[in-house]
Structure formats: C-alpha cells, structure tokens
C-alpha cells in the first residue's frame, strides 16, 4: 500500500510541474521555474520509489494518468481551456484506466 501512496503523491507533484510549465513561461520566470523543477525532481523520485514495488508499466501509466487528468482539469479551471463533452469524456476514460490498473495490480 505504501507504494501506491507514493505513486499518488508522485502524480500530484506531476500535476504541479505540468501547471508550473505554463506559469514559468518557457522557464523565463524564476520563481515558477524553480517550483516546476523542484516538483519534477520530487515527482520522479517518488515514482522511482513506487516502482521498486510496483510493475513499471503500471506505475508509469498511473503516474502519467494522474498528471494528465490533473493538468487537463486545472487547465480548464485556471486557463479556461475547452471543457466540451468529448474532452471531459476522454478525461473520464483516463480515470477509468487508472482505477482499472490499481485494482488489477497486486501490491
């Protein structure tokens, strides 16, 4: 269970750095760039720790899935990106995939 908690935290830090990329303006703004790089390092470290116990394919897919869903939803909320039915449906499919991987993977 500890590995899944670390993987969830890694996914949350992935969301931070993905959104940070937007705020860093191509790494031209110091504070957002620094936060983004630190979040990247923490996210990767947590993923590496989780992958010690979980299959790498599962860990990587869940990590990227959490990041993709979080970044897409925050993009809608913070940057007024499209929230059409097809886009939201595809985000929901990613969530279904993440849940499916969680419940089909021992550990």
N, CA, C and O atoms as a Tinker XYZ file with bonds, in Angstrom:
   428  protein
     1  N      0.818000   -1.198000    0.000000    73     2
     2  CA     0.000000    0.000000    0.000000    64     1     3
     3  C      0.863000    1.264000    0.000000    63     2     4     5
     4  O      0.488000    2.274000   -0.595000    81     3
     5  N      1.997000    1.206000    0.656000    73     3     6
     6  CA     2.912000    2.353000    0.705000    64     5     7
     7  C      3.320000    2.792000   -0.705000    63     6     8     9
     8  O      3.425000    3.988000   -0.979000    81     7
     9  N      3.548000    1.830000   -1.593000    73     7    10
    10  CA     3.957000    2.160000   -2.959000    64     9    11
    11  C      2.860000    2.937000   -3.677000    63    10    12    13
    12  O      3.153000    3.868000   -4.427000    81    11
    13  N      1.614000    2.569000   -3.458000    73    11    14
    14  CA     0.508000    3.279000   -4.096000    64    13    15
    15  C      0.373000    4.699000   -3.561000    63    14    16    17
    16  O      0.043000    5.617000   -4.311000    81    15
    17  N      0.623000    4.881000   -2.280000    73    15    18
    18  CA     0.580000    6.236000   -1.706000    64    17    19
    19  C      1.681000    7.098000   -2.326000    63    18    20    21
    20  O      1.450000    8.254000   -2.681000    81    19
    21  N      2.877000    6.523000   -2.450000    73    19    22
    22  CA     3.989000    7.259000   -3.070000    64    21    23
    23  C      3.673000    7.578000   -4.533000    63    22    24    25
    24  O      3.990000    8.659000   -5.029000    81    23
    25  N      3.050000    6.624000   -5.205000    73    23    26
    26  CA     2.694000    6.846000   -6.601000    64    25    27
    27  C      1.650000    7.952000   -6.732000    63    26    28    29
    28  O      1.734000    8.781000   -7.639000    81    27
    29  N      0.672000    7.969000   -5.837000    73    27    30
    30  CA    -0.320000    9.040000   -5.842000    64    29    31
    31  C      0.320000   10.398000   -5.605000    63    30    32    33
    32  O     -0.009000   11.375000   -6.276000    81    31
    33  N      1.239000   10.451000   -4.644000    73    31    34
    34  CA     1.954000   11.701000   -4.372000    64    33    35
    35  C      2.794000   12.115000   -5.579000    63    34    36    37
    36  O      2.861000   13.296000   -5.916000    81    35
    37  N      3.428000   11.146000   -6.222000    73    35    38
    38  CA     4.215000   11.442000   -7.428000    64    37    39
    39  C      3.318000   12.055000   -8.497000    63    38    40    41
    40  O      3.711000   13.001000   -9.180000    81    39
    41  N      2.113000   11.513000   -8.637000    73    39    42
    42  CA     1.166000   12.053000   -9.612000    64    41    43
    43  C      0.751000   13.478000   -9.281000    63    42    44    45
    44  O      0.599000   14.313000  -10.174000    81    43
    45  N      0.567000   13.753000   -7.990000    73    43    46
    46  CA     0.203000   15.113000   -7.594000    64    45    47
    47  C      1.329000   16.095000   -7.895000    63    46    48    49
    48  O      1.081000   17.212000   -8.351000    81    47
    49  N      2.570000   15.676000   -7.640000    73    47    50
    50  CA     3.690000   16.553000   -7.981000    64    49    51
    51  C      3.839000   16.703000   -9.493000    63    50    52    53
    52  O      4.331000   17.724000   -9.974000    81    51
    53  N      3.413000   15.682000  -10.242000    73    51    54
    54  CA     3.449000   15.819000  -11.695000    64    53    55
    55  C      2.462000   16.900000  -12.149000    63    54    56    57
    56  O      2.753000   17.670000  -13.063000    81    55
    57  N      1.306000   16.947000  -11.508000    73    55    58
    58  CA     0.335000   18.000000  -11.822000    64    57    59
    59  C      0.947000   19.374000  -11.539000    63    58    60    61
    60  O      0.810000   20.301000  -12.336000    81    59
    61  N      1.626000   19.492000  -10.390000    73    59    62
    62  CA     2.261000   20.771000  -10.027000    64    61    63
    63  C      3.244000   21.197000  -11.102000    63    62    64    65
    64  O      3.229000   22.346000  -11.543000    81    63
    65  N      4.108000   20.263000  -11.530000    73    63    66
    66  CA     5.109000   20.704000  -12.512000    64    65    67
    67  C      4.512000   20.931000  -13.887000    63    66    68    69
    68  O      4.995000   21.780000  -14.637000    81    67
    69  N      3.468000   20.185000  -14.233000    73    67    70
    70  CA     2.832000   20.416000  -15.535000    64    69    71
    71  C      2.200000   21.807000  -15.584000    63    70    72    73
    72  O      2.356000   22.527000  -16.570000    81    71
    73  N      1.494000   22.180000  -14.529000    73    71    74
    74  CA     0.895000   23.512000  -14.467000    64    73    75
    75  C      2.004000   24.568000  -14.331000    63    74    76    77
    76  O      1.900000   25.663000  -14.883000    81    75
    77  N      3.051000   24.227000  -13.599000    73    75    78
    78  CA     4.184000   25.137000  -13.446000    64    77    79
    79  C      4.829000   25.490000  -14.772000    63    78    80    81
    80  O      5.335000   26.598000  -14.947000    81    79
    81  N      4.814000   24.547000  -15.710000    73    79    82
    82  CA     5.379000   24.841000  -17.032000    64    81    83
    83  C      4.666000   26.035000  -17.669000    63    82    84    85
    84  O      5.295000   26.890000  -18.292000    81    83
    85  N      3.367000   26.075000  -17.504000    73    83    86
    86  CA     2.588000   27.180000  -18.076000    64    85    87
    87  C      2.965000   28.500000  -17.400000    63    86    88    89
    88  O      3.181000   29.514000  -18.063000    81    87
    89  N      3.039000   28.465000  -16.063000    73    87    90
    90  CA     3.359000   29.685000  -15.319000    64    89    91
    91  C      4.820000   30.123000  -15.493000    63    90    92    93
    92  O      5.134000   31.303000  -15.340000    81    91
    93  N      5.710000   29.177000  -15.811000    73    91    94
    94  CA     7.123000   29.527000  -15.959000    64    93    95
    95  C      7.405000   30.286000  -17.256000    63    94    96    97
    96  O      8.474000   30.874000  -17.421000    81    95
    97  N      6.436000   30.265000  -18.172000    73    95    98
    98  CA     6.569000   30.962000  -19.454000    64    97    99
    99  C      7.851000   30.555000  -20.169000    63    98   100   101
   100  O      8.691000   31.384000  -20.519000    81    99
   101  N      7.968000   29.231000  -20.374000    73    99   102
   102  CA     9.151000   28.717000  -21.070000    64   101   103
   103  C     10.424000   28.847000  -20.254000    63   102   104   105
   104  O     11.502000   29.066000  -20.806000    81   103
   105  N     10.302000   28.713000  -18.948000    73   103   106
   106  CA    11.417000   28.836000  -18.000000    64   105   107
   107  C     12.064000   30.224000  -18.045000    63   106   108   109
   108  O     13.271000   30.365000  -17.853000    81   107
   109  N     11.244000   31.237000  -18.301000    73   107   110
   110  CA    11.761000   32.614000  -18.297000    64   109   111
   111  C     11.442000   33.344000  -16.993000    63   110   112   113
   112  O     11.957000   34.436000  -16.755000    81   111
   113  N     10.602000   32.753000  -16.149000    73   111   114
   114  CA    10.241000   33.358000  -14.867000    64   113   115
   115  C     10.858000   32.522000  -13.749000    63   114   116   117
   116  O     10.600000   31.323000  -13.643000    81   115
   117  N     11.661000   33.158000  -12.928000    73   115   118
   118  CA    12.487000   32.449000  -11.953000    64   117   119
   119  C     11.699000   31.639000  -10.929000    63   118   120   121
   120  O     11.956000   30.446000  -10.766000    81   119
   121  N     10.757000   32.254000  -10.246000    73   119   122
   122  CA    10.050000   31.540000   -9.170000    64   121   123
   123  C      9.223000   30.376000   -9.715000    63   122   124   125
   124  O      9.361000   29.258000   -9.218000    81   123
   125  N      8.375000   30.593000  -10.714000    73   123   126
   126  CA     7.628000   29.447000  -11.236000    64   125   127
   127  C      8.545000   28.367000  -11.825000    63   126   128   129
   128  O      8.249000   27.177000  -11.718000    81   127
   129  N      9.635000   28.771000  -12.434000    73   127   130
   130  CA    10.583000   27.798000  -12.995000    64   129   131
   131  C     11.216000   26.962000  -11.897000    63   130   132   133
   132  O     11.356000   25.748000  -12.045000    81   131
   133  N     11.600000   27.597000  -10.795000    73   131   134
   134  CA    12.213000   26.890000   -9.676000    64   133   135
   135  C     11.228000   25.906000   -9.063000    63   134   136   137
   136  O     11.579000   24.759000   -8.786000    81   135
   137  N      9.993000   26.354000   -8.852000    73   135   138
   138  CA     8.959000   25.467000   -8.300000    64   137   139
   139  C      8.731000   24.283000   -9.236000    63   138   140   141
   140  O      8.597000   23.148000   -8.779000    81   139
   141  N      8.688000   24.540000  -10.526000    73   139   142
   142  CA     8.477000   23.490000  -11.518000    64   141   143
   143  C      9.596000   22.452000  -11.469000    63   142   144   145
   144  O      9.321000   21.252000  -11.464000    81   143
   145  N     10.825000   22.887000  -11.434000    73   143   146
   146  CA    11.967000   21.960000  -11.420000    64   145   147
   147  C     11.988000   21.148000  -10.131000    63   146   148   149
   148  O     12.256000   19.947000  -10.163000    81   147
   149  N     11.710000   21.783000   -9.009000    73   147   150
   150  CA    11.678000   21.055000   -7.733000    64   149   151
   151  C     10.552000   20.015000   -7.750000    63   150   152   153
   152  O     10.746000   18.884000   -7.307000    81   151
   153  N      9.382000   20.395000   -8.259000    73   151   154
   154  CA     8.264000   19.453000   -8.349000    64   153   155
   155  C      8.603000   18.294000   -9.272000    63   154   156   157
   156  O      8.218000   17.156000   -8.999000    81   155
   157  N      9.322000   18.566000  -10.368000    73   155   158
   158  CA     9.752000   17.490000  -11.275000    64   157   159
   159  C     10.641000   16.489000  -10.548000    63   158   160   161
   160  O     10.454000   15.277000  -10.653000    81   159
   161  N     11.607000   17.017000   -9.815000    73   159   162
   162  CA    12.542000   16.140000   -9.104000    64   161   163
   163  C     11.829000   15.300000   -8.045000    63   162   164   165
   164  O     12.090000   14.103000   -7.922000    81   163
   165  N     10.942000   15.915000   -7.293000    73   163   166
   166  CA    10.205000   15.175000   -6.266000    64   165   167
   167  C      9.311000   14.126000   -6.916000    63   166   168   169
   168  O      9.238000   12.989000   -6.449000    81   167
   169  N      8.636000   14.508000   -7.985000    73   167   170
   170  CA     7.746000   13.592000   -8.688000    64   169   171
   171  C      8.501000   12.370000   -9.203000    63   170   172   173
   172  O      8.051000   11.237000   -9.034000    81   171
   173  N      9.643000   12.604000   -9.829000    73   171   174
   174  CA    10.440000   11.493000  -10.364000    64   173   175
   175  C     10.981000   10.605000   -9.246000    63   174   176   177
   176  O     11.009000    9.383000   -9.386000    81   175
   177  N     11.410000   11.209000   -8.143000    73   175   178
   178  CA    11.930000   10.429000   -7.021000    64   177   179
   179  C     10.825000    9.544000   -6.434000    63   178   180   181
   180  O     11.048000    8.365000   -6.158000    81   179
   181  N      9.650000   10.112000   -6.250000    73   179   182
   182  CA     8.539000    9.330000   -5.710000    64   181   183
   183  C      8.135000    8.210000   -6.670000    63   182   184   185
   184  O      7.838000    7.097000   -6.237000    81   183
   185  N      8.124000    8.500000   -7.963000    73   183   186
   186  CA     7.832000    7.457000   -8.958000    64   185   187
   187  C      8.858000    6.341000   -8.866000    63   186   188   189
   188  O      8.500000    5.163000   -8.891000    81   187
   189  N     10.118000    6.697000   -8.762000    73   187   190
   190  CA    11.186000    5.685000   -8.664000    64   189   191
   191  C     11.011000    4.817000   -7.423000    63   190   192   193
   192  O     11.241000    3.609000   -7.472000    81   191
   193  N     10.604000    5.427000   -6.309000    73   191   194
   194  CA    10.396000    4.660000   -5.081000    64   193   195
   195  C      9.207000    3.714000   -5.239000    63   194   196   197
   196  O      9.278000    2.557000   -4.824000    81   195
   197  N      8.128000    4.190000   -5.825000    73   195   198
   198  CA     6.951000    3.353000   -6.038000    64   197   199
   199  C      7.258000    2.194000   -6.985000    63   198   200   201
   200  O      6.748000    1.087000   -6.813000    81   199
   201  N      8.097000    2.462000   -7.987000    73   199   202
   202  CA     8.435000    1.436000   -8.983000    64   201   203
   203  C      9.309000    0.325000   -8.404000    63   202   204   205
   204  O      9.508000   -0.706000   -9.046000    81   203
   205  N      9.821000    0.527000   -7.217000    73   203   206
   206  CA    10.580000   -0.545000   -6.565000    64   205   207
   207  C      9.658000   -1.710000   -6.215000    63   206   208   209
   208  O     10.102000   -2.858000   -6.170000    81   207
   209  N      8.384000   -1.428000   -5.968000    73   207   210
   210  CA     7.434000   -2.469000   -5.580000    64   209   211
   211  C      6.379000   -2.755000   -6.642000    63   210   212   213
   212  O      5.874000   -3.875000   -6.723000    81   211
   213  N      6.044000   -1.769000   -7.447000    73   211   214
   214  CA     5.001000   -1.930000   -8.455000    64   213   215
   215  C      5.616000   -2.207000   -9.820000    63   214   216   217
   216  O      6.748000   -1.801000  -10.083000    81   215
   217  N      4.878000   -2.898000  -10.693000    73   215   218
   218  CA     5.373000   -3.071000  -12.067000    64   217   219
   219  C      5.566000   -1.696000  -12.715000    63   218   220   221
   220  O      4.730000   -0.807000  -12.553000    81   219
   221  N      6.653000   -1.529000  -13.436000    73   219   222
   222  CA     6.965000   -0.225000  -14.019000    64   221   223
   223  C      5.895000    0.235000  -15.003000    63   222   224   225
   224  O      5.582000    1.424000  -15.059000    81   223
   225  N      5.339000   -0.673000  -15.768000    73   223   226
   226  CA     4.287000   -0.287000  -16.713000    64   225   227
   227  C      3.080000    0.287000  -16.010000    63   226   228   229
   228  O      2.516000    1.291000  -16.444000    81   227
   229  N      2.686000   -0.347000  -14.925000    73   227   230
   230  CA     1.556000    0.138000  -14.136000    64   229   231
   231  C      1.899000    1.464000  -13.476000    63   230   232   233
   232  O      1.125000    2.419000  -13.547000    81   231
   233  N      3.058000    1.520000  -12.835000    73   231   234
   234  CA     3.457000    2.747000  -12.130000    64   233   235
   235  C      3.524000    3.926000  -13.096000    63   234   236   237
   236  O      3.009000    5.005000  -12.801000    81   235
   237  N      4.149000    3.724000  -14.232000    73   235   238
   238  CA     4.293000    4.822000  -15.188000    64   237   239
   239  C      2.944000    5.252000  -15.754000    63   238   240   241
   240  O      2.673000    6.447000  -15.879000    81   239
   241  N      2.098000    4.281000  -16.096000    73   239   242
   242  CA     0.788000    4.611000  -16.659000    64   241   243
   243  C     -0.077000    5.366000  -15.647000    63   242   244   245
   244  O     -0.747000    6.335000  -16.005000    81   243
   245  N     -0.063000    4.928000  -14.396000    73   243   246
   246  CA    -0.855000    5.616000  -13.370000    64   245   247
   247  C     -0.291000    7.009000  -13.124000    63   246   248   249
   248  O     -1.047000    7.974000  -13.009000    81   247
   249  N      1.034000    7.121000  -13.044000    73   247   250
   250  CA     1.686000    8.417000  -12.817000    64   249   251
   251  C      1.316000    9.411000  -13.916000    63   250   252   253
   252  O      0.911000   10.538000  -13.633000    81   251
   253  N      1.457000    8.987000  -15.160000    73   251   254
   254  CA     1.128000    9.900000  -16.259000    64   253   255
   255  C     -0.373000   10.169000  -16.324000    63   254   256   257
   256  O     -0.798000   11.267000  -16.683000    81   255
   257  N     -1.169000    9.163000  -15.976000    73   255   258
   258  CA    -2.617000    9.352000  -15.979000    64   257   259
   259  C     -3.059000   10.385000  -14.961000    63   258   260   261
   260  O     -3.868000   11.261000  -15.267000    81   259
   261  N     -2.527000   10.281000  -13.741000    73   259   262
   262  CA    -2.858000   11.272000  -12.711000    64   261   263
   263  C     -2.441000   12.664000  -13.185000    63   262   264   265
   264  O     -3.198000   13.626000  -13.051000    81   263
   265  N     -1.247000   12.762000  -13.733000    73   263   266
   266  CA    -0.764000   14.054000  -14.221000    64   265   267
   267  C     -1.607000   14.593000  -15.354000    63   266   268   269
   268  O     -1.915000   15.784000  -15.393000    81   267
   269  N     -1.982000   13.723000  -16.277000    73   267   270
   270  CA    -2.782000   14.163000  -17.424000    64   269   271
   271  C     -4.163000   14.638000  -16.996000    63   270   272   273
   272  O     -4.635000   15.682000  -17.445000    81   271
   273  N     -4.802000   13.872000  -16.132000    73   271   274
   274  CA    -6.140000   14.258000  -15.669000    64   273   275
   275  C     -6.065000   15.557000  -14.866000    63   274   276   277
   276  O     -6.850000   16.478000  -15.092000    81   275
   277  N     -5.127000   15.625000  -13.939000    73   275   278
   278  CA    -4.996000   16.833000  -13.119000    64   277   279
   279  C     -4.667000   18.065000  -13.941000    63   278   280   281
   280  O     -5.252000   19.129000  -13.737000    81   279
   281  N     -3.731000   17.923000  -14.872000    73   279   282
   282  CA    -3.345000   19.064000  -15.710000    64   281   283
   283  C     -4.507000   19.486000  -16.614000    63   282   284   285
   284  O     -4.732000   20.679000  -16.820000    81   283
   285  N     -5.232000   18.524000  -17.144000    73   283   286
   286  CA    -6.366000   18.865000  -18.009000    64   285   287
   287  C     -7.461000   19.583000  -17.226000    63   286   288   289
   288  O     -8.005000   20.585000  -17.691000    81   287
   289  N     -7.787000   19.070000  -16.031000    73   287   290
   290  CA    -8.835000   19.706000  -15.229000    64   289   291
   291  C     -8.412000   21.094000  -14.748000    63   290   292   293
   292  O     -9.208000   22.032000  -14.770000    81   291
   293  N     -7.162000   21.219000  -14.315000    73   291   294
   294  CA    -6.688000   22.541000  -13.897000    64   293   295
   295  C     -6.568000   23.489000  -15.088000    63   294   296   297
   296  O     -6.779000   24.694000  -14.947000    81   295
   297  N     -6.233000   22.956000  -16.250000    73   295   298
   298  CA    -6.210000   23.787000  -17.458000    64   297   299
   299  C     -7.582000   24.374000  -17.748000    63   298   300   301
   300  O     -7.709000   25.526000  -18.163000    81   299
   301  N     -8.612000   23.555000  -17.520000    73   299   302
   302  CA    -9.984000   24.032000  -17.707000    64   301   303
   303  C    -10.293000   25.122000  -16.683000    63   302   304   305
   304  O    -10.852000   26.164000  -17.027000    81   303
   305  N     -9.931000   24.881000  -15.429000    73   303   306
   306  CA   -10.271000   25.824000  -14.359000    64   305   307
   307  C     -9.419000   27.097000  -14.364000    63   306   308   309
   308  O     -9.938000   28.199000  -14.181000    81   307
   309  N     -8.113000   26.937000  -14.574000    73   307   310
   310  CA    -7.207000   28.088000  -14.456000    64   309   311
   311  C     -7.012000   28.862000  -15.752000    63   310   312   313
   312  O     -6.851000   30.083000  -15.740000    81   311
   313  N     -7.027000   28.140000  -16.872000    73   311   314
   314  CA    -6.676000   28.774000  -18.147000    64   313   315
   315  C     -7.833000   28.806000  -19.134000    63   314   316   317
   316  O     -7.658000   29.168000  -20.297000    81   315
   317  N     -9.018000   28.425000  -18.662000    73   315   318
   318  CA   -10.236000   28.469000  -19.475000    64   317   319
   319  C    -10.102000   27.651000  -20.758000    63   318   320   321
   320  O    -10.585000   28.045000  -21.819000    81   319
   321  N     -9.433000   26.504000  -20.636000    73   319   322
   322  CA    -9.325000   25.603000  -21.784000    64   321   323
   323  C    -10.673000   24.933000  -22.018000    63   322   324   325
   324  O    -11.544000   24.954000  -21.149000    81   323
   325  N    -10.834000   24.352000  -23.172000    73   323   326
   326  CA   -12.101000   23.737000  -23.566000    64   325   327
   327  C    -12.558000   22.677000  -22.557000    63   326   328   329
   328  O    -11.763000   21.889000  -22.044000    81   327
   329  N    -13.864000   22.692000  -22.295000    73   327   330
   330  CA   -14.466000   21.691000  -21.411000    64   329   331
   331  C    -15.635000   21.023000  -22.124000    63   330   332   333
   332  O    -16.678000   20.770000  -21.520000    81   331
   333  N    -15.457000   20.740000  -23.408000    73   331   334
   334  CA   -16.559000   20.135000  -24.152000    64   333   335
   335  C    -16.762000   18.675000  -23.724000    63   334   336   337
   336  O    -15.912000   18.079000  -23.062000    81   335
   337  N    -17.892000   18.130000  -24.115000    73   335   338
   338  CA   -18.294000   16.797000  -23.681000    64   337   339
   339  C    -17.280000   15.730000  -24.109000    63   338   340   341
   340  O    -16.968000   14.828000  -23.331000    81   339
   341  N    -16.780000   15.824000  -25.301000    73   339   342
   342  CA   -15.814000   14.823000  -25.775000    64   341   343
   343  C    -14.540000   14.866000  -24.935000    63   342   344   345
   344  O    -14.022000   13.823000  -24.535000    81   343
   345  N    -14.045000   16.052000  -24.671000    73   343   346
   346  CA   -12.822000   16.188000  -23.862000    64   345   347
   347  C    -13.039000   15.640000  -22.464000    63   346   348   349
   348  O    -12.204000   14.885000  -21.964000    81   347
   349  N    -14.138000   16.002000  -21.823000    73   347   350
   350  CA   -14.429000   15.500000  -20.483000    64   349   351
   351  C    -14.628000   13.988000  -20.481000    63   350   352   353
   352  O    -14.224000   13.304000  -19.540000    81   351
   353  N    -15.247000   13.472000  -21.527000    73   351   354
   354  CA   -15.411000   12.017000  -21.646000    64   353   355
   355  C    -14.077000   11.304000  -21.758000    63   354   356   357
   356  O    -13.888000   10.242000  -21.165000    81   355
   357  N    -13.162000   11.872000  -22.502000    73   355   358
   358  CA   -11.826000   11.274000  -22.641000    64   357   359
   359  C    -11.053000   11.339000  -21.320000    63   358   360   361
   360  O    -10.326000   10.408000  -20.977000    81   359
   361  N    -11.212000   12.432000  -20.589000    73   359   362
   362  CA   -10.584000   12.531000  -19.268000    64   361   363
   363  C    -11.159000   11.444000  -18.362000    63   362   364   365
   364  O    -10.423000   10.810000  -17.606000    81   363
   365  N    -12.469000   11.231000  -18.437000    73   363   366
   366  CA   -13.107000   10.178000  -17.634000    64   365   367
   367  C    -12.560000    8.801000  -17.999000    63   366   368   369
   368  O    -12.380000    7.955000  -17.122000    81   367
   369  N    -12.298000    8.571000  -19.270000    73   367   370
   370  CA   -11.723000    7.288000  -19.688000    64   369   371
   371  C    -10.332000    7.073000  -19.081000    63   370   372   373
   372  O     -9.981000    5.954000  -18.709000    81   371
   373  N     -9.552000    8.137000  -18.983000    73   371   374
   374  CA    -8.240000    8.024000  -18.344000    64   373   375
   375  C     -8.409000    7.636000  -16.882000    63   374   376   377
   376  O     -7.669000    6.793000  -16.375000    81   375
   377  N     -9.378000    8.245000  -16.199000    73   375   378
   378  CA    -9.643000    7.909000  -14.799000    64   377   379
   379  C    -10.037000    6.439000  -14.673000    63   378   380   381
   380  O     -9.573000    5.751000  -13.765000    81   379
   381  N    -10.882000    5.955000  -15.568000    73   379   382
   382  CA   -11.277000    4.539000  -15.555000    64   381   383
   383  C    -10.048000    3.656000  -15.734000    63   382   384   385
   384  O     -9.928000    2.623000  -15.076000    81   383
   385  N     -9.143000    4.050000  -16.609000    73   383   386
   386  CA    -7.914000    3.287000  -16.820000    64   385   387
   387  C     -7.036000    3.248000  -15.578000    63   386   388   389
   388  O     -6.479000    2.205000  -15.235000    81   387
   389  N     -6.914000    4.385000  -14.908000    73   387   390
   390  CA    -6.115000    4.451000  -13.682000    64   389   391
   391  C     -6.709000    3.529000  -12.619000    63   390   392   393
   392  O     -5.991000    2.751000  -11.990000    81   391
   393  N     -8.009000    3.620000  -12.425000    73   391   394
   394  CA    -8.683000    2.778000  -11.422000    64   393   395
   395  C     -8.536000    1.304000  -11.800000    63   394   396   397
   396  O     -8.281000    0.462000  -10.938000    81   395
   397  N     -8.694000    0.997000  -13.072000    73   395   398
   398  CA    -8.539000   -0.385000  -13.530000    64   397   399
   399  C     -7.151000   -0.923000  -13.254000    63   398   400   401
   400  O     -7.008000   -2.064000  -12.813000    81   399
   401  N     -6.130000   -0.127000  -13.505000    73   399   402
   402  CA    -4.762000   -0.569000  -13.227000    64   401   403
   403  C     -4.532000   -0.773000  -11.732000    63   402   404   405
   404  O     -3.852000   -1.714000  -11.322000    81   403
   405  N     -5.100000    0.108000  -10.932000    73   403   406
   406  CA    -4.947000   -0.017000   -9.480000    64   405   407
   407  C     -5.518000   -1.345000   -8.983000    63   406   408   409
   408  O     -4.872000   -2.059000   -8.216000    81   407
   409  N     -6.717000   -1.665000   -9.422000    73   407   410
   410  CA    -7.386000   -2.852000   -8.921000    64   409   411
   411  C     -6.964000   -4.150000   -9.610000    63   410   412   413
   412  O     -7.335000   -5.236000   -9.163000    81   411
   413  N     -6.200000   -4.047000  -10.681000    73   411   414
   414  CA    -5.722000   -5.254000  -11.342000    64   413   415
   415  C     -4.266000   -5.566000  -11.035000    63   414   416   417
   416  O     -3.715000   -6.538000  -11.551000    81   415
   417  N     -3.639000   -4.742000  -10.195000    73   415   418
   418  CA    -2.234000   -4.909000   -9.877000    64   417   419
   419  C     -2.071000   -5.279000   -8.402000    63   418   420   421
   420  O     -2.530000   -4.549000   -7.524000    81   419
   421  N     -1.423000   -6.406000   -8.132000    73   419   422
   422  CA    -1.179000   -6.749000   -6.744000    64   421   423
   423  C     -0.147000   -5.818000   -6.104000    63   422   424   425
   424  O      0.695000   -5.250000   -6.799000    81   423
   425  N     -0.212000   -5.668000   -4.823000    73   423   426
   426  CA     0.760000   -4.897000   -4.007000    64   425   427
   427  C      0.090000   -3.854000   -3.207000    63   426   428
   428  O      0.750000   -3.120000   -2.472000    81   427
